[in-house]
Amino acid sequence: MQALRNAIVAAALLGCHQTVAVRASTRSNAVAPRSVTWEHYFLFGFIGEKTVDVRDYCEKGAVTVVSLSDDVATIAVTVATLGIYVPRRLTITCDESISP
């Protein structure tokens, strides 16, 4: 019981982390398709590195927002695996109003 309580306290102390990159758009009211995937990291995020090519997600290569964050599901998986597997939620929002 003590070990479970210690694990919960350790997870709570880790806090939340979010990285967001936003490109200012000159156009307004553009329809913005979104892609959401999980990126895979290990040992509390110390192991794992990912390079994302936004052209895989946005055909025209016009990206408005890239966000790497945690959500309820990724935190639950991290706690369940005691930090061995740490998924992060990657959200890419495309700006389809920009022509190539």
C-alpha positions as CSV (number, residue, x, y, z in Angstrom):
1,M,0.0,0.0,0.0
2,Q,2.9,2.3,0.8
3,A,4.5,1.7,-2.6
4,L,1.2,2.6,-4.4
5,R,0.9,5.8,-2.4
6,N,4.5,6.7,-3.2
7,A,3.9,6.1,-6.9
8,I,0.8,8.3,-6.9
9,V,2.7,11.1,-5.1
10,A,5.6,10.8,-7.5
11,A,3.3,10.9,-10.5
12,A,1.5,14.0,-9.1
13,L,4.8,15.8,-8.6
14,L,5.8,15.3,-12.2
15,G,3.1,17.8,-13.2
16,C,1.9,18.4,-16.7
17,H,4.0,19.5,-19.7
18,Q,2.8,20.9,-22.9
19,T,4.7,22.3,-25.9
20,V,2.9,24.4,-28.5
21,A,4.1,26.0,-31.6
22,V,1.7,28.5,-33.3
23,R,2.1,30.1,-36.7
24,A,0.3,33.4,-37.2
25,S,-2.2,33.1,-40.1
26,T,-2.9,36.0,-42.4
27,R,-6.3,34.5,-43.3
28,S,-9.3,34.0,-41.0
29,N,-12.1,31.5,-40.8
30,A,-10.0,28.8,-42.6
31,V,-11.0,25.2,-42.1
32,A,-8.3,23.5,-40.2
33,P,-8.1,19.7,-40.4
34,R,-6.4,18.1,-37.3
35,S,-4.3,15.1,-36.9
36,V,-3.9,13.5,-33.5
37,T,-1.3,10.7,-32.8
38,W,0.6,9.3,-29.8
39,E,4.4,9.7,-29.7
40,H,6.2,7.1,-27.7
41,Y,8.8,7.7,-25.0
42,F,10.2,5.6,-22.2
43,L,11.5,5.9,-18.6
44,F,9.6,9.1,-17.7
45,G,10.3,10.6,-21.1
46,F,14.1,10.5,-20.8
47,I,14.4,7.9,-23.6
48,G,12.9,8.6,-27.0
49,E,13.3,11.3,-29.6
50,K,11.0,12.0,-32.5
51,T,11.3,14.2,-35.6
52,V,8.0,14.9,-37.2
53,D,7.7,15.8,-40.8
54,V,4.6,17.9,-41.0
55,R,4.2,17.2,-44.7
56,D,3.1,13.7,-43.7
57,Y,0.1,15.3,-42.0
58,C,-0.6,18.5,-44.0
59,E,-0.6,18.0,-47.8
60,K,0.3,21.6,-48.5
61,G,2.8,21.8,-45.7
62,A,1.0,24.7,-44.1
63,V,0.8,24.1,-40.4
64,T,-1.0,26.4,-38.0
65,V,-0.5,24.7,-34.7
66,V,1.7,21.8,-33.4
67,S,1.1,20.7,-29.9
68,L,2.8,18.0,-27.8
69,S,1.0,17.4,-24.5
70,D,-0.5,15.0,-22.0
71,D,-4.2,14.1,-21.7
72,V,-6.1,11.8,-19.3
73,A,-5.3,8.7,-21.4
74,T,-1.6,9.3,-21.7
75,I,-1.3,10.1,-18.0
76,A,-3.2,6.9,-17.1
77,V,-0.9,4.8,-19.3
78,T,2.1,6.4,-17.7
79,V,0.9,5.7,-14.2
80,A,-0.2,2.2,-15.0
81,T,3.3,1.4,-16.4
82,L,5.0,3.2,-13.5
83,G,6.8,5.5,-16.0
84,I,8.3,2.8,-18.1
85,Y,6.2,3.8,-21.1
86,V,5.2,7.5,-21.5
87,P,3.1,8.3,-24.5
88,R,2.6,12.0,-25.5
89,R,-0.3,13.3,-27.5
90,L,0.8,15.1,-30.7
91,T,-1.8,17.3,-32.4
92,I,-1.1,19.0,-35.7
93,T,-3.5,21.5,-37.1
94,C,-3.2,22.3,-40.8
95,D,-4.2,25.5,-42.6
96,E,-5.8,24.4,-45.8
97,S,-6.5,28.0,-47.0
98,I,-2.9,28.5,-48.0
99,S,-2.2,27.5,-51.6
100,P,1.1,25.8,-52.5
